[in-house]
């Protein structure tokens, strides 16, 4: 503590970020300050503090700070450091349900609309998210029915025109791949579809009504019913319009509330003046005021360029709003406003978001407590029971999968504070092991993984606090050899399936826990996830090998075309079922090759 007191005296009166460290030099909290000297000293001065802040201060063994030129630089740096270190006492957003978007890339000669789950910084236009009972597939079908754009994906126009596919003959595609529509006319169709996604429903409603009546007159009742269903969907979309909002405005309405222990944020999503639905986030630290928590939430929530709306309406004042606006404007390349309305329709919307947050918090307290028992509290108990060197914030679990020594793969799954961190999962193709030898496979995987420590790659593969092996004493001993070889000081255990016993390096006998114990359930979750991930990868490798092998004997189908066919259809059965026209939709597969493939499988049968 004496060292900290000396460092406190040297703090500058400049803006910047501060980083709190525990006794193991783990980053446990990152904050920003307009004046570093004043902000950091507050943690160590007498005065009322909530429980979370007291826990933080009790665990601080050291701190560092970074001076920035401005407060806005400090805000941006804080966000980057939180993303990098994921400190346990900061607000860390868990991945919310990934709602679908529609994507269209206007740089293409003949753009098409596709469904995606992630927004990328690729220059394309994104529309969505689609939620609250609105089916993205129905919206996409409305676009196809009304605006005559192609349904196929991929590059279709690099070579000479191709033969039109079945969709053209049943009047469901204008066949740009065959040159039956020019780029200018086609682009007009695309812009009309974009106008529909921007909120202009009237043209689509008229087109669908006319089609429905025509199909009914021609006694094409199935097609008429399809149009009727799309009109019903269109009606539901129109009912979501907020009359006080311009149809061209995309806005998020954010409400935050807390109960002294937990905080909840609700985001009401409006796009093109329509209420799409709500997202809910539980902030599992209450160290910060609602204002500070809201600023941190906004900075983490809007990570993608295209995901930033034109307007953000919040229910409480936020002194960092001006700085956040500047950061988001630069990030999104457009004007973004953050406002706290005092009256009018926007104030009513902000109060609606706040009311939703209050209701969600009341219903979720027990669920949140149960989640803590299953994750963070279980991690703390695990440390105590197994006498681990440090709190197992980052746990990695490894498993091997193969069939009789073929298509051998390894998996690495990562849990952070007791929850899956799927972005950190890794897969390994076994390269050096011959035959059926799980021990050698584990050794290869761990040697490759541990070799990244102490190198430039460690920022992508941070050092874990605990490594878990799926298996018993034999698997543990084989990995211990690699630990000794590489002078590794990470805690290591294994979990055997049959009796669910935990093997450690410090005791000859396994540790047996009650099967209802949350600690054992935590270890079972990460073990089962490693097993699932390994099996999934093994099946993918095996099916691709078998499919590639099945295509080897087809004349004129080389490695490149085999890969494209595998990517498009996935299985041999799907390729067998495909028509000549569908096969021709694969890049570099012309009519002659498609007919050869079809003939090969017909003769094979």
Helices and strands as residue ranges (DSSP letters): H 2-9, E 16-21, E 27-33, H 36-42, H 51-59, E 62-67, H 71-85, E 100-104, E 113-116, E 125-130, H 136-147, H 166-169, G 176-178, H 183-197, H 202-217, H 221-239, E 251-258, E 263-271, E 274-283, H 290-301, G 305-307, E 311-314, H 321-332, E 337-339, H 344-374, H 376-386, E 394-403, E 406-416, E 419-420, G 422-424, E 426-429, H 438-450, G 456-459, E 466-470, H 473-485, E 491-495, E 502-504, H 518-551, H 559-569, H 572-577, H 580-583, H 591-604
